[in-house]
Amino acid sequence: MMQNSGKKSFRCQAVILILFLLLAAAVIWNIKAGSVPISTKDIVRIIGGRIMDDSVESNIIWKIRLPRILLAALLGGALAVSGFLLQTFFRNPIASPFVLGISSGAKMTVGFVMLIALQHISRVSSSLLVAAAFAGSLLVTGLVLVFSQRVHSMSMLLVIGIMVGYICSAVTDFFITFAEAADVAHLTSWSMGSFSGANWENVKFSAVICLTGLVTAFFLSKPMGAYQLGEGYAQSMGINIKLFRALLIVLSSLLSSCVTAFAGPISFVGIAVPHITKTLLRTSRPIWVIPVSYLGGAVFCLYCDLIARTVFAPTEMAIGTVTSIFGAPVVIAMMIRRKK
């Protein structure tokens, strides 16, 4: 038993080390690559020396690429943890904010708020966007929970979630149809998903929400482990099931709404990354899966964002397109494996 525990701990530490190395490589690669290439020597000199002069390299690093990298890492990790929380709640590895329509609900309310706000003010605050996205997330989550009381088949619940997502997307498109011509391009670009609008204010706001959510989820890892063994077992351990389930939903909605508010809807990260994490760790213990999923989500989104902005440069692909290309095969393989 001690030997198996030691091997598992070593495996988890090795996975974390590899992910940190991949994260470091992704950060350097994302800073180097672009229409204006920057050498590693200049990157070390500018960031290490905190040089903020008027040079082209300094402006590109501090004002464009570094905020985008940090935002992609923060939001990618948040989306992965949000997916894992929903999978724990519904006890199904295919549950995620995108599949259950939660991201579409957040997208709908943010689109509505942006459409109304842009008519009266030139700039929408970060707090307003997150609040709108959070309200939309909770609205759709509430609908899914109502249906879950009547539908006992998880596959049917997922289908309902997808249909709710389509309805929310249709409402969003309706808003865009009647938007001013100047706002249509902005709304359309945001609704496709992208980290291109990153700035330091968004990074700071996202860091507060995402890191707070990560710490809160980590402290819930012990009751989550008990909940994975069944509600009866969790209750015998003294866990308030209703309060615990409410915390999971609110926390997952908050994390996914932050992602939608700043980057638009991003697909498959919430399903693929937790599954890959559990496969690599060979355990589903939340105390390991939560931090490693966050790290894995950050790495996944950084490389996907790198592909999105460099493969067809100067044209930039939507981040959701790239995450779907790499995430969908993982989900298909997972479903085939479960079927077998």
C-alpha positions as CSV (number, residue, x, y, z in Angstrom):
1,M,0.0,0.0,0.0
2,M,2.8,2.4,0.9
3,Q,4.7,1.5,-2.2
4,N,1.6,2.2,-4.4
5,S,1.0,5.5,-2.6
6,G,4.6,6.5,-3.2
7,K,4.4,5.6,-6.9
8,K,1.2,7.6,-7.3
9,S,2.7,10.6,-5.5
10,F,5.8,10.4,-7.7
11,R,3.7,10.2,-10.9
12,C,1.7,13.2,-9.9
13,Q,4.8,15.2,-9.1
14,A,6.3,14.2,-12.5
15,V,3.2,15.3,-14.4
16,I,3.2,18.6,-12.6
17,L,6.9,19.1,-13.5
18,I,6.3,18.3,-17.1
19,L,3.3,20.7,-17.3
20,F,5.4,23.5,-15.7
21,L,8.1,22.9,-18.4
22,L,5.4,23.0,-21.1
23,L,4.0,26.2,-19.6
24,A,7.4,27.9,-19.6
25,A,8.0,26.8,-23.2
26,A,4.5,28.1,-24.2
27,V,5.1,31.5,-22.6
28,I,8.4,32.0,-24.3
29,W,7.1,30.7,-27.6
30,N,4.0,33.0,-27.5
31,I,6.2,36.0,-26.7
32,K,8.6,35.2,-29.5
33,A,6.1,34.3,-32.3
34,G,4.1,36.9,-34.2
35,S,4.3,39.4,-37.0
36,V,7.3,41.0,-35.2
37,P,9.6,38.2,-34.0
38,I,11.4,38.9,-30.7
39,S,14.6,37.0,-29.8
40,T,14.9,35.1,-26.5
41,K,17.8,37.4,-25.5
42,D,15.5,40.5,-25.9
43,I,12.7,38.8,-24.0
44,V,15.0,38.0,-21.0
45,R,16.4,41.6,-21.1
46,I,13.1,43.4,-21.3
47,I,11.1,41.2,-18.8
48,G,14.0,40.5,-16.5
49,G,15.1,44.1,-16.4
50,R,11.5,45.4,-16.4
51,I,12.4,47.7,-19.3
52,M,9.4,49.8,-20.3
53,D,10.8,52.2,-22.9
54,D,9.3,53.3,-26.2
55,S,11.0,50.5,-28.3
56,V,8.8,48.3,-30.5
57,E,9.8,45.1,-28.7
58,S,9.1,46.6,-25.2
59,N,5.6,47.8,-26.3
60,I,4.7,44.6,-28.0
61,I,5.7,42.5,-24.9
62,W,4.2,44.6,-22.2
63,K,1.1,45.9,-23.9
64,I,0.1,43.1,-26.3
65,R,1.7,39.7,-25.8
66,L,2.2,39.4,-22.0
67,P,-1.3,40.4,-21.1
68,R,-2.7,38.0,-23.7
69,I,-0.5,35.1,-22.4
70,L,-1.5,35.7,-18.8
71,L,-5.2,36.0,-19.6
72,A,-5.1,32.8,-21.7
73,A,-3.4,30.9,-18.9
74,L,-5.8,32.2,-16.2
75,L,-9.0,31.6,-18.2
76,G,-7.9,28.2,-19.6
77,G,-7.2,26.9,-16.1
78,A,-10.5,28.3,-14.8
79,L,-12.4,26.6,-17.6
80,A,-10.8,23.3,-16.9
81,V,-11.6,23.4,-13.2
82,S,-15.1,24.6,-14.0
83,G,-15.6,21.5,-16.1
84,F,-14.3,19.2,-13.4
85,L,-16.7,20.7,-10.8
86,L,-19.6,20.1,-13.1
87,Q,-18.4,16.5,-13.8
88,T,-18.3,15.9,-10.1
89,F,-21.7,17.5,-9.6
90,F,-23.4,15.4,-12.3
91,R,-21.1,12.4,-11.9
92,N,-20.5,12.3,-15.7
93,P,-17.2,13.1,-17.5
94,I,-19.0,14.7,-20.4
95,A,-20.5,17.5,-18.4
96,S,-19.0,20.9,-19.0
97,P,-20.0,24.6,-19.3
98,F,-20.1,24.4,-23.1
99,V,-22.0,21.1,-23.5
100,L,-24.6,22.0,-20.8
101,G,-25.3,25.4,-22.5
102,I,-23.9,27.3,-19.5
103,S,-21.4,29.2,-21.6
104,S,-24.1,30.0,-24.2
105,G,-26.3,31.5,-21.4
106,A,-23.4,33.6,-20.3
107,K,-22.7,34.6,-23.9
108,M,-26.4,35.6,-24.3
109,T,-26.5,37.9,-21.3
110,V,-23.1,39.5,-22.0
111,G,-24.1,40.1,-25.6
112,F,-27.3,41.8,-24.4
113,V,-25.5,44.0,-21.8
114,M,-22.8,44.9,-24.4
115,L,-25.5,45.9,-26.9
116,I,-27.3,48.1,-24.4
117,A,-24.2,49.5,-22.8
118,L,-22.4,50.4,-26.0
119,Q,-25.4,52.6,-27.0
120,H,-24.8,54.9,-24.0
121,I,-21.1,54.5,-23.0
122,S,-17.9,53.9,-25.0
123,R,-16.5,51.3,-22.7
124,V,-18.0,48.4,-20.6
125,S,-16.4,47.7,-17.2
126,S,-15.0,44.3,-16.4
127,S,-17.2,43.9,-13.3
128,L,-20.3,44.5,-15.4
129,L,-19.4,41.9,-18.0
130,V,-18.6,39.3,-15.3
131,A,-21.8,40.0,-13.4
132,A,-23.8,39.7,-16.6
133,A,-22.1,36.4,-17.6
134,F,-22.6,35.1,-14.0
135,A,-26.3,35.8,-14.2
136,G,-26.6,34.0,-17.5
137,S,-24.6,31.0,-16.3
138,L,-26.9,30.7,-13.2
139,L,-30.0,31.1,-15.3
140,V,-29.1,28.2,-17.6
141,T,-27.7,26.1,-14.7
142,G,-31.0,26.5,-13.0
143,L,-32.9,25.3,-16.1
144,V,-30.6,22.3,-16.4
145,L,-31.1,21.4,-12.7
146,V,-34.9,21.7,-13.1
147,F,-34.7,19.2,-16.1
148,S,-32.4,17.0,-14.1
149,Q,-35.2,16.4,-11.6
150,R,-37.4,15.1,-14.3
151,V,-34.9,13.4,-16.6
152,H,-32.9,10.6,-15.1
153,S,-30.9,9.7,-18.2
154,M,-27.7,11.7,-18.3
155,S,-27.5,11.4,-22.1
156,M,-31.0,13.1,-22.3
157,L,-29.9,15.8,-19.9
158,L,-26.9,16.5,-22.1
159,V,-29.1,16.8,-25.1
160,I,-31.3,19.2,-23.2
161,G,-28.3,21.2,-22.3
162,I,-27.2,21.4,-25.9
163,M,-30.7,22.5,-27.0
164,V,-30.7,25.2,-24.3
165,G,-27.3,26.3,-25.6
166,Y,-28.7,26.6,-29.2
167,I,-31.6,28.7,-27.9
168,C,-29.3,31.0,-26.1
169,S,-27.1,31.3,-29.2
170,A,-30.1,32.1,-31.3
171,V,-31.1,34.9,-28.9
172,T,-27.6,36.2,-29.1
173,D,-27.7,36.3,-32.9
174,F,-31.0,38.1,-32.6
175,F,-29.3,40.8,-30.6
176,I,-26.5,41.1,-33.1
177,T,-29.0,41.4,-36.0
178,F,-30.4,44.6,-34.5
179,A,-27.1,46.0,-33.3
180,E,-25.5,49.1,-34.8
181,A,-23.1,48.5,-37.7
182,A,-20.2,49.7,-35.6
183,D,-21.0,47.3,-32.8
184,V,-21.7,44.2,-34.9
185,A,-18.0,43.5,-35.7
186,H,-17.1,43.8,-32.0
187,L,-19.9,41.5,-30.9
188,T,-19.3,39.0,-33.6
189,S,-15.6,38.9,-32.9
190,W,-16.2,38.4,-29.2
191,S,-18.9,35.7,-29.7
192,M,-16.4,33.6,-31.7
193,G,-14.0,33.5,-28.8
194,S,-10.6,35.2,-28.7
195,F,-7.9,36.4,-26.2
196,S,-7.0,39.3,-28.6
197,G,-8.7,41.9,-26.4
198,A,-6.5,41.2,-23.4
199,N,-5.3,44.1,-21.3
200,W,-3.8,44.5,-17.8
201,E,-7.2,45.4,-16.2
202,N,-8.8,42.2,-17.5
203,V,-5.7,40.2,-16.3
204,K,-6.0,41.7,-12.8
205,F,-9.7,41.2,-12.6
206,S,-9.5,37.6,-13.9
207,A,-6.6,36.8,-11.6
208,V,-8.7,37.7,-8.6
209,I,-11.7,35.7,-9.6
210,C,-9.9,32.7,-11.1
211,L,-7.3,32.2,-8.4
212,T,-9.9,32.7,-5.7
213,G,-12.0,30.1,-7.4
214,L,-9.1,27.7,-7.6
215,V,-8.2,28.1,-3.9
216,T,-11.9,27.6,-2.9
217,A,-12.2,24.5,-5.1
218,F,-9.0,23.1,-3.6
219,F,-10.4,23.5,-0.1
220,L,-13.5,21.7,-1.2
221,S,-11.4,18.8,-2.5
222,K,-12.0,16.6,0.6
223,P,-15.8,16.8,0.5
224,M,-15.6,16.4,-3.3
225,G,-13.7,13.1,-2.8
226,A,-16.4,11.9,-0.4
227,Y,-19.2,13.1,-2.7
228,Q,-17.6,11.0,-5.6
229,L,-18.2,7.9,-3.4
230,G,-22.0,8.7,-3.2
231,E,-24.3,11.1,-1.4
232,G,-25.0,8.6,1.4
233,Y,-21.3,8.3,2.1
234,A,-20.8,12.1,2.0
235,Q,-23.7,12.6,4.4
236,S,-22.2,10.1,6.8
237,M,-19.0,12.2,6.8
238,G,-21.0,15.2,8.0
239,I,-21.3,17.0,4.7
240,N,-24.3,19.2,4.1
241,I,-25.3,17.9,0.6
242,K,-27.5,20.8,-0.4
243,L,-25.0,23.4,0.6
244,F,-22.2,21.5,-1.0
245,R,-24.0,21.1,-4.3
246,A,-24.9,24.8,-4.3
247,L,-21.3,25.7,-3.8
248,L,-20.2,23.5,-6.7
249,I,-22.7,25.1,-9.0
250,V,-22.0,28.7,-8.0
251,L,-18.2,28.2,-8.2
252,S,-18.4,26.5,-11.6
253,S,-20.7,29.2,-12.9
254,L,-18.4,32.0,-11.6
255,L,-15.3,30.5,-13.2
256,S,-17.0,29.8,-16.6
257,S,-18.7,33.2,-16.6
258,C,-15.3,35.0,-16.1
259,V,-14.0,33.1,-19.2
260,T,-17.0,34.0,-21.3
261,A,-16.9,37.7,-20.2
262,F,-13.3,38.2,-21.3
263,A,-12.7,35.7,-24.1
264,G,-16.2,34.6,-25.3
265,P,-17.4,31.0,-25.4
266,I,-14.5,28.4,-25.6
267,S,-15.5,24.8,-26.3
268,F,-14.2,21.4,-25.2
269,V,-11.5,22.7,-22.7
270,G,-13.8,21.9,-19.8
271,I,-14.3,18.3,-21.0
272,A,-10.9,17.4,-22.5
273,V,-8.5,18.8,-20.0
274,P,-10.0,17.1,-16.8
275,H,-10.2,13.8,-18.7
276,I,-6.5,14.1,-19.9
277,T,-5.5,15.1,-16.3
278,K,-7.2,12.0,-14.7
279,T,-5.7,9.8,-17.4
280,L,-2.1,11.1,-16.8
281,L,-2.5,11.0,-13.0
282,R,-4.3,7.7,-13.0
283,T,-6.5,9.0,-10.2
284,S,-9.6,11.1,-9.8
285,R,-8.8,12.5,-6.4
286,P,-9.8,16.1,-6.4
287,I,-6.8,17.2,-4.3
288,W,-4.6,16.3,-7.3
289,V,-7.0,16.7,-10.2
290,I,-8.0,20.3,-9.4
291,P,-4.5,22.0,-9.4
292,V,-3.2,19.8,-12.2
293,S,-6.4,20.5,-14.3
294,Y,-5.8,24.2,-13.8
295,L,-2.2,23.9,-14.9
296,G,-3.2,21.7,-17.8
297,G,-6.0,24.1,-18.9
298,A,-3.5,27.0,-18.9
299,V,-1.0,25.0,-21.1
300,F,-3.8,23.8,-23.4
301,C,-5.1,27.2,-24.1
302,L,-1.7,28.8,-24.5
303,Y,-0.7,26.4,-27.2
304,C,-4.2,26.6,-28.9
305,D,-3.9,30.4,-28.8
306,L,-0.4,30.2,-30.3
307,I,-1.8,28.1,-33.2
308,A,-4.9,30.4,-33.6
309,R,-2.8,33.5,-34.2
310,T,0.2,32.2,-36.1
311,V,-0.8,29.4,-38.4
312,F,-2.7,31.6,-40.9
313,A,-1.1,34.9,-39.8
314,P,-2.0,37.7,-40.3
315,T,-5.5,36.2,-40.1
316,E,-6.4,35.0,-36.7
317,M,-8.6,32.0,-36.0
318,A,-11.2,31.9,-33.2
319,I,-9.8,30.2,-30.2
320,G,-12.9,28.0,-30.0
321,T,-12.1,26.6,-33.4
322,V,-8.6,25.4,-32.3
323,T,-9.8,24.0,-29.0
324,S,-12.5,22.1,-30.8
325,I,-10.0,20.6,-33.2
326,F,-7.9,19.2,-30.4
327,G,-10.5,18.7,-27.8
328,A,-13.3,17.0,-29.7
329,P,-11.1,13.9,-30.6
330,V,-10.4,13.4,-26.9
331,V,-14.1,13.5,-26.1
332,I,-14.9,11.0,-28.9
333,A,-12.2,8.6,-27.6
334,M,-13.5,9.0,-24.1
335,M,-17.0,8.1,-25.2
336,I,-15.9,5.1,-27.2
337,R,-13.8,3.9,-24.2
338,R,-16.8,4.2,-21.9
339,K,-19.0,2.4,-24.4
340,K,-16.6,-0.5,-24.5
